[in-house]
């Protein structure tokens, strides 16, 4: 097969189209296709090349999942395979084949240089015409090789059924291979493509390069800096620990969920098991990665951190979107020879908490990544802790659900004793049973008794006992209220301030929470000013349909960007704050992470003190302003090409400004320092639409997006509404997006900002088309064109008319009205030529849609020219 492509001019600048035939394409006219040669091996003889189709994949043809050959051999019973090629037999062509995958063959002795051993097959059907056909492992339900040659026995009986296939691992070595190219298109009708689930996984994002096989694990393989520290007073859970051992060692388990109420000890259990595993004689992980979602619920930062862990030298700018990172992660894990243990702690913050979607993931990218992980085409293992069932994974046999319930009476008694509580066994057992074996409450009770009652169980206040009907989480508040009585006013005020931090609080911020009555100095942490970030001219119109008026963009360019100036800190204040926080750690209310020099607390404890702070709104506002200034100081100068981690202090500054009611100041930080004006850093540079959505929801009171954004400028309000719709659309949450575009459009109509109104309706036209509401799409496109023709600026009018006409043409095309679609596309193309004489055709999405329309009309030649 490979040699045939070297015989002509296939590798020249103008490659010759290669005929491709899809026998089972649903539309007969789509069966005959052409492709061009993209890549091949120049220095090796592996019989594999990479072809690129010159048209879309025909209807009825689906991509098959792939795997490497080593996963298809070495079993007690050899795996069977199916294939489909174009061998001829008695007047028939395009025939199936099947057989058995035996093992790898030895290195060739005829001088050929191969990068990997070939797979040896046994089949009676493989003959001339089968070269390049896929080897579909029926047990794995994945393509593991490409048929290369059959053994010519010249009439002999021995080895007459022997053939050879290129291991699919070789295909992955082709240069500049995109993830999309790893799809193997089988010419057969649609069918399920996995034995582990009931539906197909969406194809990976285009443009994602796979990784090379890693010979060594990450340089810092055991990344536990975000994990809670091991408990000195660990008790029980023996059966659960053994179950986790079994899941880890099982060949058909790759995700386990620890499910239970908050405060039952899921995180501590996961931490204990990881340490136990690493100290045991069980097979060891090559690396451990821990991520706590309560400490950082940004799923896009999680993907970014995991990529940096697996590939420390990776240039993340090459994978700007979350979906691109997900695709890269999938490929990395699938191809890695190492077995990683990934711990996702507190995942409930990314699950729907109630309603019909209870337990389902709120993030599409997280869902897709975990479902792909559950395909078990790798050796790694994922442990998840969450309060809600993982309903997106229950259809996988590779997923195990394990309940984390209350402590038994014996375990509860042992915990109290290890904490230092004294008393008879019946007295301790009674307290454990009274509180339902609730681990968090027993831990707090034990610390309270030791610190305030000399550890004597008999001094436990009788009125502290829970009521029979009291909700589980209310019991935590009951104990904390009694704690509050024993804390000093300074300790209580410190905890209330601490609750305003969403992320673990850095040790450097301790003095911010020190009550003013105890401070001996007051440091100015306000950020200084620096020159504005430069914005590329015209970038807004070419990147996306965002609605930011020209006069607003001009005002943005005049705004200063904050830069870090270290705040002075008084040693006496630091000592006082450390004394307070040390007591709170001792009481088990706070916990300190020495690896990150940060403090955190249990979410239920944080909620208790946040409610207390809400009773003092003036103090809350002052705290949020101080914390916003602290984060601005921490952020330093804004990088032109930052990572999400670089932007975290600025994102937190926006949050705290909004919590303080300073919405306009928060908006300035967002637009000037984070997005850097019309560079749109979060979305256009980083592709982090989920991060953007979470950020702009802060501009609504209580995050309630049904209300009006609280920024004072009507233009800013309309911009925020449009941005929410834009983010929802890019996150695949299409049904939720229309109301935001409609509210934004209505506002721009009242302001007679016709260009912005037109863009709003263009967005709606695309959105309704994606939802399948073609009538609404056509109506929105017509409205977009109407308002575009009201624009005063001639060039801007032409741009909006062009885009509106393209949307109008696409809506008509989708409705089957090809005669109406044709003139709309033609007018849009003419406007494109007027806008830029160097452009002959529509381009980007508009050009793709025009080409598809032309192909549908039968004008394939023109469709090829414009693409």
C-alpha positions in Angstrom: 0.0 0.0 0.0 2.7 2.5 1.0 4.8 1.9 -2.1 1.8 2.7 -4.4 1.8 6.3 -3.1 5.4 6.8 -3.9 5.1 5.7 -7.5 3.4 8.8 -8.8 3.3 12.4 -7.7 1.4 11.9 -4.5 4.0 13.6 -2.4 4.4 16.6 -4.6 3.1 20.1 -3.9 0.0 19.3 -5.9 -0.9 15.8 -4.8 -2.9 13.6 -7.0 -6.4 12.8 -5.5 -6.6 9.1 -4.5 -10.0 7.3 -5.0 -11.7 6.1 -1.8 -14.9 4.1 -1.9 -17.4 3.7 1.0 -19.6 0.8 0.0 -22.1 1.2 2.8 -22.7 5.0 2.5 -26.4 5.6 2.7 -26.4 8.0 -0.3 -25.0 6.2 -3.4 -23.6 9.5 -4.8 -21.4 9.8 -1.7 -19.8 6.4 -1.9 -17.0 7.4 -4.3 -14.7 9.9 -2.6 -11.2 11.2 -3.0 -8.4 11.8 -0.5 -4.9 13.3 -0.6 -1.8 12.0 1.0 -1.0 13.9 4.2 1.9 12.0 5.8 4.0 8.9 5.6 7.3 7.5 6.9 10.2 8.5 4.8 12.9 6.6 6.8 11.0 3.5 7.7 9.1 0.8 5.8 6.0 0.4 8.0 3.1 0.0 5.6 1.0 2.9 6.8 0.2 6.4 5.4 -2.2 9.1 6.5 -4.9 10.2 4.0 -7.2 13.1 4.3 -10.7 13.0 2.8 -11.4 15.9 0.5 -15.1 16.0 1.4 -17.2 15.2 4.5 -17.7 11.7 5.8 -20.7 10.1 4.1 -23.9 9.5 6.0 -24.0 6.1 7.5 -20.3 5.8 8.0 -19.1 6.0 11.7 -15.6 6.2 13.2 -14.4 3.2 15.1 -12.4 3.5 18.3 -8.7 2.4 18.1 -6.3 0.7 20.4 -2.7 -0.6 20.2 -1.8 -4.1 19.2 -0.3 -5.1 22.6 -3.7 -4.9 24.2 -5.0 -7.5 21.6 -2.5 -10.3 22.3 -1.4 -12.4 25.2 -4.7 -13.9 26.2 -5.5 -17.5 27.0 -7.9 -17.5 24.0 -6.8 -15.5 21.0 -8.9 -12.5 20.1 -11.0 -12.7 16.9 -11.1 -9.9 14.4 -13.3 -8.6 11.6 -12.2 -6.6 8.6 -13.6 -5.2 5.3 -11.6 -4.7 2.1 -11.9 -4.7 -1.6 -10.7 -8.1 -2.7 -12.5 -9.7 -5.6 -14.2 -13.1 -5.6 -16.2 -14.4 -8.5 -17.4 -11.1 -9.7 -17.9 -9.6 -6.3 -15.8 -6.8 -4.8 -15.8 -5.2 -1.3 -16.0 -8.3 0.9 -15.6 -8.9 4.6 -13.0 -11.0 6.3 -12.5 -12.4 9.8 -10.0 -14.5 11.6 -7.8 -14.6 14.7 -5.1 -12.3 16.1 -2.3 -14.7 17.0 0.6 -12.5 18.3 3.4 -10.3 17.1 5.7 -11.6 14.4 9.4 -11.3 14.7 11.6 -8.6 13.0 11.8 -8.9 9.2 15.0 -10.4 7.7 14.7 -8.9 4.3 16.3 -5.5 5.2 13.1 -3.6 5.9 13.3 -1.1 8.8 10.1 -1.2 10.9 9.3 0.9 13.9 7.2 -1.8 15.5 6.7 -5.5 15.1 3.7 -6.5 12.9 0.7 -8.4 14.1 0.4 -11.9 12.9 -3.2 -12.9 11.8 -4.8 -16.1 10.8 -7.6 -15.8 8.2 -8.9 -17.6 5.1 -10.3 -14.5 3.6 -7.4 -12.0 3.3 -6.2 -11.7 -0.3 -5.1 -9.0 -2.8 -7.2 -5.9 -2.3 -7.3 -6.1 1.5 -4.2 -3.9 2.1 -5.1 -0.9 4.3 -8.2 -2.6 5.7 -8.7 -2.2 9.5 -8.3 -5.1 12.0 -11.2 -4.7 14.3 -10.6 -6.7 17.6 -14.1 -8.1 18.4 -13.3 -8.5 22.1 -12.0 -4.9 22.5 -14.4 -3.6 19.8 -11.6 -1.4 18.6 -9.3 -1.2 15.6 -5.8 -2.5 16.6 -4.1 -2.7 13.2 -4.1 -2.2 9.4 -3.7 -5.2 7.1 -0.5 -5.0 5.2 0.3 -8.3 3.5 -0.6 -11.9 3.2 1.8 -14.9 3.1 2.3 -16.3 -0.4 2.6 -20.1 0.1 2.4 -21.0 -3.6 0.1 -24.0 -3.1 1.6 -25.2 0.2 -0.7 -26.0 3.1 1.6 -24.7 5.9 0.9 -21.1 6.8 -1.6 -20.7 4.0 -3.9 -18.6 6.2 -1.2 -16.3 7.6 -1.3 -12.6 7.1 0.3 -9.6 8.7 -1.0 -6.2 10.0 0.7 -2.9 11.0 0.2 -2.3 14.7 -2.0 0.8 15.1 0.6 2.1 17.5 2.7 2.8 14.4 -0.1 5.0 13.0 0.1 7.2 16.0 3.8 7.9 15.2 2.9 9.6 11.9 4.2 13.3 12.1 1.7 16.1 12.9 -1.1 13.5 13.3 -4.2 15.2 14.6 -6.6 13.4 17.0 -9.3 13.5 14.3 -7.0 11.4 12.1 -6.9 8.7 14.6 -10.5 7.9 13.8 -10.7 4.8 11.6 -13.7 4.9 9.3 -15.2 1.5 8.7 -17.3 1.2 5.6 -20.3 -0.4 7.4 -23.7 0.8 8.7 -24.0 2.6 12.0 -23.7 0.3 15.0 -22.7 0.6 18.6 -18.9 0.9 18.9 -18.2 -0.1 22.5 -18.8 -3.1 24.7 -18.7 -1.0 27.8 -21.5 1.4 27.1 -24.6 1.7 25.0 -23.8 4.8 23.0 -20.9 6.2 21.0 -18.5 8.7 22.4 -18.3 12.0 20.4 -15.2 12.2 18.2 -12.3 14.1 19.7 -11.8 17.8 18.8 -10.1 18.7 15.6 -6.5 19.9 15.7 -5.4 18.1 18.8 -2.0 16.5 18.5 -1.5 13.1 20.3 1.4 12.7 22.6 4.4 10.4 22.0 4.7 7.3 24.2 6.2 8.4 27.4 9.2 6.4 28.6 9.2 7.9 32.1 6.5 9.0 34.5 6.3 12.8 35.4 9.3 14.2 37.2 7.1 14.7 40.4 4.9 11.6 40.1 3.2 11.8 43.5 1.4 15.1 43.5 -0.5 15.1 46.8 0.0 18.8 47.7 -3.7 19.4 47.4 -4.7 16.4 49.4 -5.7 16.6 53.1 -3.1 15.4 55.5 -3.4 12.0 57.0 -5.4 11.8 60.2 -3.5 10.7 63.3 -6.7 9.3 64.8 -7.8 7.2 61.8 -10.2 4.5 62.7 -12.2 1.7 61.0 -13.4 1.5 57.4 -11.6 -1.8 57.0 -14.1 -3.2 54.6 -14.2 -0.1 52.4 -10.4 0.0 52.3 -10.3 -3.7 51.2 -13.0 -3.0 48.5 -10.8 -0.1 47.2 -7.8 -2.5 47.1 -9.9 -4.9 45.0 -11.1 -2.2 42.6 -7.5 -1.0 42.1 -6.2 -4.6 41.4 -9.2 -5.6 39.2 -8.6 -5.6 35.5 -12.1 -4.5 34.7 -12.5 -1.6 37.1 -11.1 1.9 36.3 -13.4 4.3 38.2 -14.7 4.0 41.8 -17.1 6.5 43.4 -17.1 7.0 47.1 -20.6 8.4 47.7 -21.9 9.7 51.0 -23.2 12.7 53.0 -20.9 15.6 53.7 -18.9 15.0 56.8 -18.9 11.2 56.7 -15.1 11.2 56.0 -14.9 10.5 52.2 -11.9 12.7 51.7 -10.1 11.2 54.7 -10.9 7.7 53.5 -9.5 8.4 50.1 -6.4 9.9 51.6 -5.9 7.0 53.9 -6.3 4.5 51.1 -3.8 6.2 48.9 -1.2 6.1 51.7 -2.1 2.5 52.5 -1.7 1.5 48.8 1.7 3.2 48.6 2.9 1.3 51.7 1.5 -2.0 50.6 2.8 -4.9 48.5 0.0 -4.3 45.9 0.9 -3.2 42.4 2.0 0.4 42.7 0.9 3.4 40.7 3.5 5.2 38.6 2.0 8.5 39.8 -0.7 9.9 41.9 -2.6 13.2 41.2 -5.0 14.7 43.6 -7.5 17.6 42.9 -9.9 19.0 45.5 -12.9 20.7 43.8 -14.0 22.5 46.9 -10.6 24.1 47.0 -10.9 25.0 43.2 -14.1 24.1 41.4 -12.9 25.4 38.0 -13.0 22.3 35.8 -10.8 24.0 33.2 -8.1 24.7 35.7 -8.3 21.0 36.7 -7.7 20.0 33.1 -4.9 22.5 32.8 -3.2 21.2 36.1 -3.6 17.6 35.1 -2.0 18.2 31.7 0.9 20.0 33.4 1.3 17.1 35.7 1.4 14.5 32.9 3.3 16.6 30.4 5.3 19.3 32.3 6.9 20.7 29.2 3.7 20.9 27.2 2.9 24.2 25.5 -0.7 24.7 26.7 -1.1 27.5 24.2 -1.3 24.8 21.5 -4.5 23.5 23.2 -6.4 26.6 24.0 -9.9 25.2 24.5 -11.2 22.9 27.2 -12.3 20.4 24.7 -8.8 20.4 23.1 -7.3 19.7 26.5 -9.8 16.9 27.1 -8.9 15.3 23.8 -5.2 15.6 24.5 -5.7 14.1 28.0 -7.7 11.2 26.5 -4.9 10.4 24.0 -2.2 10.8 26.7 -3.8 8.3 29.1 -4.7 5.9 26.3 -1.2 5.8 25.0 0.8 5.9 28.2 2.5 2.8 29.4 2.2 4.1 33.0 -0.6 3.5 35.5 -1.8 6.6 37.2 -4.0 7.0 40.2 -6.2 10.1 39.9 -8.2 11.3 42.9 -11.1 13.8 42.2 -12.2 15.0 45.6 -15.5 16.8 46.3 -16.9 16.4 42.8 -20.5 17.3 43.9 -19.8 20.9 43.3 -19.9 20.0 39.5 -23.1 18.0 39.8 -26.6 19.2 39.7 -27.7 19.4 43.3 -31.5 18.8 42.7 -34.2 18.5 40.2 -34.5 16.2 37.2 -30.8 16.5 36.5 -29.8 15.6 40.1 -26.3 14.0 40.1 -25.6 14.7 36.4 -22.4 16.7 35.7 -22.8 20.4 35.0 -19.7 20.3 32.8 -20.0 18.7 29.4 -16.2 18.4 29.0 -15.9 16.7 32.4 -18.6 14.3 31.5 -17.0 13.4 28.2 -13.6 13.0 29.8 -14.8 10.7 32.5 -17.0 8.7 30.2 -14.0 8.2 27.9 -11.9 7.3 31.0 -14.5 4.6 31.7 -13.8 3.0 28.3 -10.9 1.3 30.1 -8.5 1.5 27.1 -5.7 2.5 29.4 -4.3 1.2 32.7 -5.0 4.2 35.0 -7.6 4.4 37.8 -9.7 7.2 39.1 -11.2 7.6 42.6 -14.0 10.1 43.0 -15.5 11.4 46.3 -18.9 13.1 46.1 -22.2 13.5 47.9 -24.3 12.8 44.8 -24.5 9.5 42.8 -22.5 9.6 39.6 -25.4 9.0 37.3 -23.4 9.8 34.2 -21.2 6.8 34.8 -23.6 4.1 36.0 -24.1 2.6 32.6 -20.4 1.5 32.6 -19.4 -1.9 34.0 -16.0 -0.4 34.6 -17.5 2.0 37.3 -18.1 1.0 40.9 -20.4 2.8 43.3 -19.4 2.5 46.9 -21.4 4.0 49.8 -19.6 5.7 52.6 -21.9 5.4 55.6 -21.7 6.5 59.2 -19.2 5.1 61.6 -20.2 2.0 63.6 -20.6 2.2 67.3 -17.2 0.6 67.9 -15.5 2.9 65.3 -17.1 5.9 66.9 -15.9 5.0 70.4 -12.4 4.4 69.1 -12.4 7.8 67.4 -13.4 9.6 70.6 -10.8 7.7 72.6 -8.0 8.6 70.1 -9.1 12.2 70.3 -8.5 12.0 74.0 -12.0 11.7 75.4 -12.3 9.7 78.6 -15.3 7.8 79.8 -16.8 4.3 80.1 -17.5 2.3 77.0 -21.3 2.5 77.5 -21.1 6.3 77.9 -19.0 6.8 74.8 -21.2 4.3 72.8 -24.3 6.3 73.8 -22.9 9.5 72.5 -21.9 7.8 69.2 -25.3 6.4 68.8 -27.0 9.7 69.8 -25.2 11.5 67.0 -25.7 8.7 64.5 -22.0 7.9 64.1 -21.6 11.1 62.1 -17.8 11.4 61.7 -17.5 15.2 61.4 -19.7 15.8 64.4 -17.9 13.3 66.6 -14.6 14.8 65.6 -15.8 18.3 66.6 -17.3 17.0 69.8 -14.1 15.1 70.8 -12.0 18.3 70.2 -14.5 20.4 72.2 -14.5 18.0 75.1 -10.7 17.8 75.2 -10.2 21.6 74.9 -13.0 22.8 77.1 -14.1 19.9 79.4 -10.8 18.1 80.2 -11.9 15.3 77.8 -14.5 14.1 80.3 -17.5 12.7 78.5 -19.7 13.3 81.5 -19.2 17.1 81.1 -20.8 17.0 77.7 -23.8 19.5 78.0 -27.1 17.6 78.0 -28.8 20.4 76.0 -26.3 19.8 73.1 -27.9 16.5 72.2 -29.6 16.5 68.7 -33.4 16.3 68.3 -34.9 13.2 66.6 -36.1 15.2 63.6 -33.0 17.3 63.1 -31.5 17.2 59.7 -28.0 15.8 59.4 -26.2 19.0 58.4 -28.1 21.0 61.1 -26.3 18.8 63.6 -23.0 20.3 62.5 -24.3 23.8 63.1 -25.6 22.7 66.5 -22.1 21.7 67.6 -20.5 24.7 66.0 -22.9 27.0 67.9 -21.7 25.5 71.1 -18.1 25.9 69.9 -18.9 29.6 69.2 -19.7 30.1 72.9 -16.3 28.8 73.9 -14.3 30.8 71.2 -13.0 34.2 71.9 -14.6 37.2 70.0 -11.4 37.5 68.0 -11.5 33.8 67.0 -15.2 34.1 66.0 -14.5 37.2 63.9 -11.5 35.6 62.3 -13.6 32.5 61.2 -16.4 34.7 59.8 -13.8 36.6 57.8 -12.2 33.3 56.7 -15.5 32.1 55.3 -15.4 34.8 52.6 -12.5 33.1 50.9 -13.6 30.7 48.1 -10.2 29.2 47.7 -7.8 28.0 50.4 -6.6 31.1 52.2 -2.9 31.8 51.7 -0.9 32.2 54.9 0.2 35.6 53.7 -3.4 36.8 54.0 -3.8 36.0 57.7 -3.4 39.6 58.9 -6.4 40.7 56.7 -8.7 38.8 59.0 -7.2 40.1 62.2 -9.9 42.2 64.1 -9.0 45.9 63.9 -9.0 46.1 67.7 -5.9 43.7 67.7 -4.0 45.3 64.8 -1.0 47.4 65.6 -0.6 48.7 62.0 -2.7 49.1 58.8 -0.9 48.2 55.6 -2.1 49.7 52.3 -2.6 46.8 49.9 -4.2 48.8 47.1 -2.7 48.1 43.7 -0.7 50.7 41.9 -1.4 51.8 38.3 0.4 50.8 35.1 0.0 51.6 31.4 -2.9 50.0 29.6 -2.7 46.7 27.7 -2.6 47.1 24.0 -5.5 45.8 21.9 -5.1 44.7 18.3 -7.2 46.8 15.9 -10.1 45.0 14.3 -9.6 41.9 16.4 -13.2 42.0 17.8 -14.9 41.6 14.4 -12.8 38.7 13.3 -12.7 36.6 16.5 -16.4 36.2 17.4 -19.8 37.8 17.6 -19.4 39.6 20.8 -21.3 42.8 21.6 -19.1 45.5 22.9 -19.8 48.9 21.4 -16.9 50.9 19.8 -17.2 53.7 22.3 -16.8 51.2 25.1 -13.8 49.6 23.6 -12.2 53.0 23.3 -12.9 53.8 26.9 -11.4 50.4 27.9 -8.1 51.2 26.2 -7.7 54.2 28.5 -8.1 52.3 31.7 -5.0 51.5 33.8 -3.9 47.9 34.6 -3.1 47.1 38.2 0.4 45.9 39.0 1.6 44.3 42.2 3.3 46.4 44.9 4.1 44.2 47.9 2.1 45.2 51.0 4.0 45.8 54.2 3.2 43.5 57.1 3.7 44.2 60.7 5.5 41.2 62.5 3.4 41.8 65.6 0.2 41.5 63.6 1.4 38.3 62.0 2.3 36.8 65.3 -1.2 37.6 66.7 -2.9 36.2 63.6 -0.8 33.0 63.8 -1.7 32.5 67.4 -5.4 32.7 66.6 -5.2 30.4 63.6 -3.1 27.8 65.5 -5.8 27.5 68.1 -8.4 27.0 65.4 -6.3 24.3 63.8 -6.0 22.7 67.2 -9.8 22.8 67.6 -10.1 21.0 64.2 -12.1 23.8 62.7 -9.3 24.8 60.3 -6.6 22.6 58.7 -3.2 23.7 57.4 -1.5 22.5 54.2 2.2 22.9 54.6 2.8 22.0 51.0 0.8 25.0 49.7 1.1 27.2 52.8 -2.7 27.6 52.9 -5.6 27.1 55.3 -8.9 25.4 54.5 -11.9 24.1 56.3 -14.8 21.6 55.8 -17.5 23.1 53.5 -20.1 22.6 56.2 -18.0 24.6 58.7 -17.5 27.3 56.1 -21.2 27.6 55.5 -21.9 28.0 59.2 -19.6 31.0 59.6 -20.6 32.5 56.3 -24.2 32.7 57.6 -22.9 34.4 60.7 -21.1 37.0 58.7 -24.2 37.7 56.7 -25.7 39.2 59.9 -23.0 41.9 59.7 -23.3 43.2 56.1 -21.1 46.3 56.6 -18.2 44.2 57.9 -18.7 41.7 55.1 -18.4 44.5 52.5 -15.2 45.8 54.1 -13.7 42.2 54.2 -14.5 41.6 50.5 -12.9 44.8 49.5 -9.8 44.0 51.5 -9.6 40.5 50.0 -10.1 41.9 46.5 -7.2 44.3 47.0 -5.1 41.4 48.4 -5.7 39.4 45.2 -4.9 42.3 43.0 -1.6 42.8 44.8 -0.9 39.0 44.4 -1.8 39.0 40.7 1.0 41.3 39.7 1.4 42.5 36.1 -1.0 40.7 33.7 0.8 38.4 31.2 -0.1 38.7 27.6 -0.5 34.9 27.3 -1.5 33.8 30.8 -2.7 30.4 31.9 -5.9 30.0 34.0 -3.7 29.6 37.0 -2.1 33.0 36.3 -5.5 34.6 36.1 -6.9 33.0 39.3 -6.0 36.0 41.6 -7.7 38.4 39.2 -10.8 36.2 38.9 -11.0 36.1 42.7 -10.6 39.9 42.8 -13.6 40.2 40.5 -15.6 37.9 42.7 -14.9 39.8 45.9 -15.5 43.2 44.3 -18.9 42.0 43.2 -19.6 40.5 46.6 -18.8 43.9 48.1 -21.3 45.5 45.6 -18.5 47.1 43.6 -19.8 45.7 40.3 -18.3 48.4 38.1 -14.9 48.0 39.6 -15.2 44.2 39.1 -16.2 44.7 35.5 -13.1 46.9 34.9 -10.8 44.2 36.3 -12.6 41.6 34.1 -12.4 43.6 30.9 -9.1 45.3 31.3 -6.8 42.9 33.2 -8.3 39.5 32.6 -9.7 39.7 29.1 -7.3 42.5 28.0 -10.0 44.3 26.1 -10.9 42.8 22.7 -8.3 40.1 23.0 -10.9 38.1 24.9 -8.2 36.2 26.7 -10.4 33.7 28.6 -12.5 32.6 25.6 -10.5 33.4 22.4 -7.0 32.8 23.8 -7.7 30.1 26.4 -11.0 28.7 25.2 -12.2 28.6 28.8 -15.9 29.2 28.3 -16.9 27.6 31.6 -14.5 29.8 33.5 -15.9 32.9 31.7 -19.5 31.8 32.5 -18.8 31.4 36.2 -17.0 34.7 36.3 -19.7 36.8 34.7 -22.4 35.2 36.8 -20.9 37.2 39.7 -22.4 40.3 38.2 -25.9 39.1 39.1 -27.2 39.4 42.6 -26.7 36.0 44.2 -25.7 34.6 40.8 -29.4 34.8 39.8 -29.2 35.3 36.0 -32.9 35.9 35.7 -32.3 39.4 37.2 -30.6 42.4 35.7 -26.8 42.5 35.8 -25.7 44.9 38.5 -23.2 46.9 36.5 -24.4 50.5 36.2 -23.9 51.0 32.5 -26.8 49.7 30.3 -24.2 48.8 27.6 -22.3 46.7 30.1 -25.6 45.0 31.2 -26.4 44.1 27.6 -22.9 42.9 27.1 -23.0 40.6 30.1 -26.3 39.1 29.0 -25.0 38.4 25.5 -21.8 36.9 26.9 -23.8 34.4 29.0 -25.7 33.3 25.9 -22.4 33.1 24.0 -20.8 30.9 26.7 -23.8 28.6 27.0 -23.8 28.1 23.3 -20.1 27.2 23.2 -20.6 24.9 26.1 -23.3 22.9 24.3 -26.0 24.2 26.7 -28.0 25.4 23.7 -31.5 25.3 25.2 -30.5 27.7 28.0 -29.0 30.3 25.7 -31.9 32.0 23.8 -33.4 34.1 26.6 -30.0 35.8 27.2 -29.6 36.7 23.5 -33.2 37.9 23.4 -32.8 40.1 26.5 -29.6 41.5 25.1 -31.2 42.2 21.7 -34.2 44.0 23.4 -31.8 46.2 25.3 -29.8 47.2 22.2 -33.1 47.9 20.3 -34.1 50.4 23.0 -30.6 52.0 22.6 -30.9 52.0 18.8 -27.5 50.2 18.6 -28.4 48.6 15.3 -25.1 46.7 14.7 -25.3 45.1 18.1 -29.0 44.2 17.6 -28.1 42.6 14.3 -25.3 40.5 15.9 -27.7 39.4 18.6 -30.1 38.0 16.0 -27.3 36.5 14.0 -26.3 34.6 17.2 -30.0 33.6 17.6 -30.2 32.4 14.0 -27.2 30.1 14.5 -28.5 28.9 17.9 -31.9 28.0 16.6 -30.4 26.2 13.7 -28.3 24.1 16.1 -31.5 23.4 18.1 -33.4 22.3 15.0 -35.9 25.1 15.1 -35.4 26.1 11.5 -38.4 28.4 11.3 -37.1 30.4 14.3 -33.6 30.4 12.7 -35.0 31.9 9.5 -37.0 34.5 11.4 -33.9 35.5 13.5 -31.8 35.8 10.3 -34.4 38.0 8.7 -34.4 40.3 11.8 -30.6 40.4 11.7 -30.7 41.6 8.1 -33.4 44.2 8.9 -31.4 45.7 11.7 -28.1 45.4 9.8 -29.5 47.7 7.1 -30.1 50.4 9.7 -26.4 50.7 10.6 -24.9 54.1 9.7 -21.3 53.1 9.1 -21.1 51.7 5.6 -18.3 49.2 6.2 -19.9 47.9 9.4 -23.3 47.7 7.6 -21.7 45.5 4.9 -20.2 43.2 7.5 -23.5 42.7 9.3 -25.4 42.3 6.0 -22.9 39.7 4.9 -23.2 37.7 8.1 -27.0 38.0 8.2 -27.4 36.9 4.5 -25.2 33.9 5.2 -27.3 33.0 8.2 -30.4 33.5 6.0 -29.0 31.3 3.3 -28.1 28.6 5.8 -31.5 28.6 7.4 -33.2 28.2 3.9 -30.7 25.5 3.0 -31.6 23.5 6.2 -35.3 23.9 5.4 -34.7 22.4 2.0 -35.4 25.6 0.2 -32.3 25.6 -2.0 -33.7 28.1 -4.5 -34.0 30.7 -1.7 -30.7 29.9 -0.1 -28.7 30.4 -3.4 -29.3 34.1 -3.8 -28.7 34.8 -0.1 -25.3 33.1 -0.3 -24.4 34.9 -3.6 -25.2 38.3 -2.1 -23.2 37.5 1.0 -20.2 36.5 -1.2 -20.5 39.7 -3.2 -20.4 41.8 0.0 -17.3 39.8 1.1 -15.6 40.9 -2.1 -16.6 44.5 -1.5 -15.4 44.4 2.1 -12.0 42.9 1.2 -11.1 42.7 -2.5 -8.5 40.1 -1.7 -11.2 37.7 -0.7 -13.1 36.0 -3.5 -15.3 33.8 -1.4 -16.9 33.5 2.0 -14.6 32.0 4.6 -14.7 30.5 8.1 -18.1 29.0 9.1 -19.9 31.0 6.4 -17.7 29.5 3.7 -18.2 26.0 5.0 -21.9 26.4 5.0 -21.8 27.9 1.5 -19.7 25.0 0.3 -22.1 22.5 1.8 -25.0 24.2 0.1 -23.2 24.1 -3.3 -22.4 20.4 -2.8 -26.1 19.8 -2.1 -27.1 21.6 -5.3 -24.6 19.4 -7.2 -22.1 22.2 -7.9 -19.1 20.2 -6.5 -16.5 22.0 -8.6 -17.4 25.4 -7.1 -17.7 23.9 -3.7 -14.1 22.7 -3.9 -12.9 26.0 -5.2 -14.2 28.0 -2.2 -12.8 25.5 0.3 
